[in-house]
Amino acid sequence: MSVFTQLYRGETRFDFIGTRRRWYLASLVLLSICVLSMVFRGFNVGIDFKGGTQFQVQAANTSITPKQVEEAMAATGHPSESAAQQVGSGATRQIIIKTKELKLDEQSDVQRKLAAALKVDPNKGISVDSVSSSWGGEITKKAIQGLLVFLLVVFAYITLRFEVKMAVGAMVALLHDLVVAAGIYSIVGFELTPSTIVGLLTILGFSLYDTVVVFDKVAENTKDLLATGRETYASAANRAVNQTLMRSINTSLISLLPVAGLLFVGAGILGVGTIKDLALILFIGLAVGAYSSLFLATPVVVDLKEREPQYKGLAKRVQARRSSARVTAEPAVVGAPAPVVRRGTPAPAPKPGARPASRPARKRP
């Protein structure tokens, strides 16, 4: 039977639980890289969070490039906080550049100088949008509050639906996804915008959904496990992960394909800069969420459950039963003397050339 048929039927026998130390190590290395990037490199925070002034240059049917806009902004005495972004194409083409928070008279001065350097109308060719630092701080506060509320609600739901240890496993997976997504965002250097926060909450929801499906199968496989004693908790959990593996692969691929189209085609090839922030966080989160639901959430639950006395005893009983079955099925030791069975004295060997003795005739009753 091929592996694809086994995947479709949920009959694969991959040892996800037995090799969990390997996955823990891989996740630890990835988390370390992400944390170091966040500490030393930081984030490219947008003006929506830190405050600032944004200038939109109408570049439709012109040869103005983002590089030219950056140079013109630097010549005004207020260099840009980040690289200029091109948005749209053709008649809707715009170039967006951001700088620190400016006063009204400074905004007008920069707008006039930009228009002169780029040879566009200062009123129709350049628009200004300003966000105060206090408003940006409020947005940051609300984003953190929303994330904390989400995690608390998730923990309460899984505790009520399953148990506390499964809630802990789900939290470990969600925090892993959060740190990895944020770390890769820091490494790549994309701008952190409100769209990023929306995408982050979306991918955490996807990761949670995938984890709950696996947990539901684990709960089904471990029901009455202590009474029957047919297998260990780790074995039942590993069987659950294998049974839901195909569903996890299908869901992840179906979700990743359109997001990959947004990221690589929309933002990469067509240059639609407004969607790359959302597309990147979705792409990273969907991939990492699928990984954590299979390789982190369930193994963490197994480690917590197998510390309980009843499951320790179950593991010993299963191991003892398997050992006795193995001893019973083992063949005789090679080289041991075979038992001697005496069936009387053997007849002497016939002499060379002698006729064999005739058998005595049986008496008829």
WOSUL-V605987 format. One record per pair of residues at least 24 apart in sequence whose C-alpha atoms are under 10 Angstrom apart, sorted by sequence separation. I is the first residue (numbers start at 1). GAP is how many residues later the second one is. D is the distance in whole Angstrom. If there is no record, write none. Layout:
i = (I,I)
gap = (GAP,GAP)
d = (D,D)
This chain:
i = (73,78,151,216,217,259,260,55,70,73,74,178,215,217,218,258,259,54,69,70,73,104,177,178,214,215,217,218,256,257,53,54,59,69,70,103,177,213,214,217,255,256,259,53,56,59,60,61,62,66,67,69,70,78,102,213,214,216,255,256,52,55,56,57,58,59,60,61,62,65,66,101,102,174,175,214,215,256,56,59,60,61,64,65,66,76,96,98,100,101,102,174,177,214,256,56,59,60,61,62,64,66,94,95,96,98,99,100,101,173,174,213,214,255,256,59,60,61,78,94,96,98,100,101,174,255,58,59,60,76,77,100,174,214,253,47,58,59,60,76,173,174,210,213,214,252,253,46,58,59,60,75,76,173,213,251,252,45,46,57,58,59,76,252,44,45,57,58,59,73,76,170,171,174,210,211,252,253,44,56,57,58,72,73,75,76,170,173,210,252,56,57,75,251,252,55,56,57,73,74,55,56,72,73,76,170,210,249,54,55,56,72,75,169,170,210,248,249,54,55,71,72,248,53,54,55,70,72,73,53,54,69,72,166,167,170,206,207,248,52,53,54,69,71,72,166,169,206,248,52,53,54,51,52,53,54,69,167,51,52,53,68,69,166,206,245,50,51,52,53,68,147,158,162,244,47,50,51,143,146,150,154,161,46,47,55,241,242,46,47,54,65,144,147,151,162,166,241,47,53,57,64,140,143,147,150,154,158,162,241,55,56,63,64,139,143,146,150,161,55,163,238,57,140,147,158,162,241,57,62,143,240,241,55,59,238,57,59,237,238,58,237,57,58,57,234,237,238,57,60,234,237,58,59,236,57,58,59,234,235,57,58,233,234,56,57,58,233,234,56,57,233,55,56,57,234,55,56,233,234,54,55,56,233,54,55,232,53,54,55,53,54,206,52,53,54,234,52,53,199,200,203,204,207,211,215,233,51,52,53,195,196,199,202,203,206,207,210,211,214,232,233,51,52,195,196,197,198,199,201,202,203,205,206,207,209,210,213,214,218,232,235,50,51,52,195,196,197,199,200,201,203,204,205,207,208,209,210,211,212,232,233,234,48,49,50,51,195,196,199,200,203,204,207,208,210,211,215,229,232,233,47,48,49,50,51,194,195,196,198,199,202,203,206,207,210,211,214,215,218,231,232,47,48,49,50,51,52,193,194,195,196,197,198,199,200,201,202,203,204,205,206,207,208,209,210,214,218,226,229,230,231,232,47,48,49,50,51,191,192,193,196,200,203,204,207,208,211,212,226,229,230,232,47,49,50,51,190,191,192,195,196,199,200,203,207,211,215,225,228,229,231,232,48,49,50,190,206,211,226,227,230,231,232,47,48,49,50,226,229,230,231,47,48,49,50,192,208,225,226,229,46,48,49,50,190,48,49,190,230,231,48,49,185,188,229,49,185,184,185,184,181,182,185,181,184,181,181,182,181,182,180,181,180,181,181,82,177,178,181,82,83,177,180,181,82,177,180,177,178,177,178,176,177,176,177,174,177,173,174,177,173,176,177,173,175,173,174,173,174,172,173,176,172,173,176,170,173,174,169,170,173,174,169,172,173,172,173,170,171,169,170,173,169,170,172,168,169,172,167,169,170,166,169,170,166,168,169,168,169,166,167,169,165,166,169,165,166,168,164,165,165,166,43,165,166,42,43,165,38,42,44,45,41,43,44,42,43,44,49,35,38,39,42,43,44,45,46,47,48,49,31,34,35,37,38,41,42,43,44,45,46,47,48,49,30,31,34,37,38,40,41,43,44,45,46,47,48,32,33,34,35,36,37,38,39,42,43,44,45,46,28,31,32,34,35,37,38,41,43,44,45,46,27,30,31,34,35,37,38,43,44,30,31,33,34,36,37,32,33,34,35,36,37,31,34,27,30,31,34,30,33,96,95,93,87,89,88,89,87,88,89,87,88,86,87,88,85,86,87,88,85,86,87,85,86,87,84,85,18,17,18,16,17,15,16,17,15,17,18,16,17,16,17,15,16,14,15,17,13,14,16,13,15,16,12,14,15,11,13,14,10,12,13,10,12,13,10,11,12,14,10,11,12,9,10,11,12,9,10,11,12,7,8,9,10,11,6,7,8,9,10,6,7,8,9,10,7,8,7,8,6,7,4,7,27,27,23,27,23,27,24,23,24,22,23,21,20,21,24,19,20,23,24,17,16,17,20,21,16,17,20,16,19,20,17,18,16,17,20,16,17,20,17,17)
gap = (24,24,24,24,24,24,24,25,25,25,25,25,25,25,25,25,25,26,26,26,26,26,26,26,26,26,26,26,26,26,27,27,27,27,27,27,27,27,27,27,27,27,27,28,28,28,28,28,28,28,28,28,28,28,28,28,28,28,28,28,29,29,29,29,29,29,29,29,29,29,29,29,29,29,29,29,29,29,30,30,30,30,30,30,30,30,30,30,30,30,30,30,30,30,30,31,31,31,31,31,31,31,31,31,31,31,31,31,31,31,31,31,31,31,31,32,32,32,32,32,32,32,32,32,32,32,33,33,33,33,33,33,33,33,33,34,34,34,34,34,34,34,34,34,34,34,34,35,35,35,35,35,35,35,35,35,35,36,36,36,36,36,36,36,37,37,37,37,37,37,37,37,37,37,37,37,37,37,38,38,38,38,38,38,38,38,38,38,38,38,39,39,39,39,39,40,40,40,40,40,41,41,41,41,41,41,41,41,42,42,42,42,42,42,42,42,42,42,43,43,43,43,43,44,44,44,44,44,44,45,45,45,45,45,45,45,45,45,45,46,46,46,46,46,46,46,46,46,46,47,47,47,48,48,48,48,48,48,49,49,49,49,49,49,49,49,50,50,50,50,50,50,50,50,50,51,51,51,51,51,51,51,51,52,52,52,52,52,53,53,53,53,53,53,53,53,53,53,54,54,54,54,54,54,54,54,54,54,54,54,55,55,55,55,55,55,55,55,55,56,56,56,57,57,57,57,57,57,58,58,58,58,58,59,59,60,61,61,61,61,62,62,63,63,64,64,64,64,65,65,65,65,66,66,66,67,67,67,67,67,68,68,68,68,69,69,69,69,69,70,70,70,71,71,71,71,72,72,72,72,73,73,73,73,74,74,74,75,75,75,76,76,76,77,77,77,77,78,78,78,78,78,78,78,78,78,78,79,79,79,79,79,79,79,79,79,79,79,79,79,79,79,80,80,80,80,80,80,80,80,80,80,80,80,80,80,80,80,80,80,80,80,81,81,81,81,81,81,81,81,81,81,81,81,81,81,81,81,81,81,81,81,81,82,82,82,82,82,82,82,82,82,82,82,82,82,82,82,82,82,82,83,83,83,83,83,83,83,83,83,83,83,83,83,83,83,83,83,83,83,83,83,84,84,84,84,84,84,84,84,84,84,84,84,84,84,84,84,84,84,84,84,84,84,84,84,84,84,84,84,84,84,84,85,85,85,85,85,85,85,85,85,85,85,85,85,85,85,85,85,85,85,85,86,86,86,86,86,86,86,86,86,86,86,86,86,86,86,86,86,86,86,86,87,87,87,87,87,87,87,87,87,87,87,88,88,88,88,88,88,88,88,89,89,89,89,89,89,89,89,89,90,90,90,90,90,91,91,91,91,91,92,92,92,92,92,94,95,96,96,97,99,99,99,100,100,101,102,102,103,103,104,104,105,105,106,107,107,107,107,108,108,108,108,108,109,109,109,110,110,111,111,112,112,113,113,114,114,115,115,115,116,116,116,117,117,118,118,119,119,120,120,120,121,121,121,122,122,122,123,123,123,123,124,124,124,125,125,126,126,127,127,127,128,128,128,129,129,129,130,130,130,131,131,131,132,132,132,133,133,134,134,134,135,135,135,136,136,136,137,137,138,138,139,139,139,140,140,140,141,141,141,141,142,142,142,143,143,143,143,144,144,144,144,144,144,144,144,144,144,144,145,145,145,145,145,145,145,145,145,145,145,145,145,145,146,146,146,146,146,146,146,146,146,146,146,146,146,147,147,147,147,147,147,147,147,147,147,147,147,147,148,148,148,148,148,148,148,148,148,148,148,148,149,149,149,149,149,149,149,149,149,150,150,150,150,150,150,151,151,151,151,151,151,152,152,153,153,153,153,154,154,177,178,179,180,181,182,182,183,183,183,184,184,185,185,185,186,186,186,186,187,187,187,188,188,188,189,189,216,217,217,218,218,219,219,219,220,220,220,221,221,222,222,223,223,224,224,224,225,225,225,226,226,226,227,227,227,228,228,228,229,229,229,230,230,230,231,231,231,231,232,232,232,233,233,233,233,234,234,234,234,235,235,235,235,235,236,236,236,236,236,237,237,237,237,237,238,238,239,239,240,240,242,242,264,265,268,268,269,269,271,272,272,273,273,274,275,275,275,276,276,276,276,277,278,278,278,278,279,279,279,280,280,280,281,281,282,282,282,283,283,283,285,286)
d = (8,9,9,9,8,6,10,10,10,9,10,9,8,10,10,9,10,9,8,10,9,9,8,8,7,9,8,10,8,9,10,10,9,9,7,9,7,10,6,8,9,6,9,10,10,10,9,9,9,9,10,8,9,9,8,10,9,10,9,9,9,10,10,9,10,10,7,6,10,10,6,7,9,9,9,9,10,10,10,9,6,6,10,8,8,10,10,10,9,7,9,6,8,6,7,10,9,5,9,9,9,8,10,10,10,9,10,10,7,9,9,8,9,7,7,8,6,8,8,10,10,9,10,8,10,9,9,8,5,8,8,10,7,10,9,9,8,5,7,6,8,7,9,9,9,7,9,9,7,5,9,9,9,8,9,10,7,9,9,9,5,7,10,10,9,9,6,7,10,8,6,9,9,9,9,9,9,10,8,6,5,9,10,9,8,7,7,8,7,6,6,6,9,9,10,8,5,8,8,10,6,7,8,7,10,7,9,8,7,5,9,6,9,9,8,9,7,10,6,6,10,9,9,9,4,8,10,9,9,6,6,8,6,10,10,9,10,10,9,7,5,9,10,9,7,9,10,9,8,6,6,9,9,4,5,10,9,10,7,4,6,9,7,7,10,8,9,6,7,9,8,9,10,9,9,8,9,10,8,10,8,9,9,9,8,9,9,9,10,8,10,10,9,9,9,8,10,7,9,8,10,7,9,7,7,9,8,8,8,9,9,10,10,10,8,9,9,9,9,8,10,10,9,10,10,9,8,8,9,10,10,9,10,9,10,8,9,9,7,9,8,8,9,9,10,9,9,9,9,10,8,7,8,8,10,9,5,9,9,9,6,6,10,6,8,5,8,7,8,6,7,10,7,5,9,9,6,6,8,8,8,5,8,7,6,6,9,7,5,9,6,6,10,9,4,8,10,6,6,9,9,8,10,8,9,9,7,8,5,8,9,10,6,9,6,8,7,8,8,7,7,9,5,6,8,9,10,8,8,10,8,9,10,7,9,9,7,9,8,8,9,10,8,5,7,10,6,9,9,6,10,9,7,10,8,8,10,10,8,8,10,8,9,9,9,8,4,7,5,6,7,5,9,4,10,9,5,9,10,6,8,8,6,9,5,7,9,5,9,9,6,8,6,7,6,6,8,9,7,10,8,5,7,8,7,8,7,9,7,9,9,9,9,9,9,10,10,9,9,10,9,8,9,10,9,9,8,10,8,10,9,8,9,8,8,9,8,5,9,7,9,6,7,9,7,8,8,10,10,8,6,10,9,8,8,5,8,8,7,10,9,9,8,10,7,7,7,9,9,10,9,9,7,8,4,6,6,10,8,9,9,9,6,9,10,5,6,10,7,8,7,9,7,9,8,9,10,10,9,10,7,9,10,6,8,9,7,6,10,10,10,9,9,9,10,10,10,8,9,7,9,9,8,9,7,8,9,9,9,6,9,8,6,8,10,10,10,9,8,8,10,10,7,8,10,8,9,10,9,9,6,9,8,6,9,10,10,9,9,8,7,8,7,10,10,10,9,8,5,9,9,7,9,10,9,10,9,9,10,10,8,6,9,9,8,5,7,9,9,8,8,6,9,5,8,8,8,7,10,9,8,9,8,5,9,8,8,5,8,9,8,9,10,9,6,9,6,9,9,10,9,10,9,9,7,9,10,9,7,9,9,9,10,10,8,7,9,5,10,8,7,8,9,6,8,10,9,9,9,9,7,7,7,8,9,6,7,8,9,6,9,6,9,7,8,10,9,6,6,9,10,7,7,6,6,5,8,7,10,9,8,9,8,8,9,9,9,8,5,5,5,9,7,9,7,6,9,6,9,7,6,7,9,8,9,6,4,10,6,8,7,9,7,10,8,6,10,6,9,9,9,9,10,10,8,8,9,9,10,8,10,9,10,10,10,10,8,8,8,10,7,8,7,6,7,5,8,9,7,5,9,9,6,6,6,9,9,10,8,8,7,9,10,8,10,10,10,9,8,8,9,6,6,9,7,9,8,9,9,8,9,8,7,9,8,8,9,9,8,9,7,9,9,7,9,6,9,9,7,7,10,6,6,10,10,4,10,9,8,7,10,10,8,9,10,7,10,10,8,10,10,7,9,9,9,8,9,7,6,5,9,9,9,9,10,10,9,10,9,10,9,8,6,7,10,7,10,7,10,9,9,8,9,9,9,8,8,10,9,7,9,6,9,9,9,8,9,9,6,10,8,9,10,8,9)
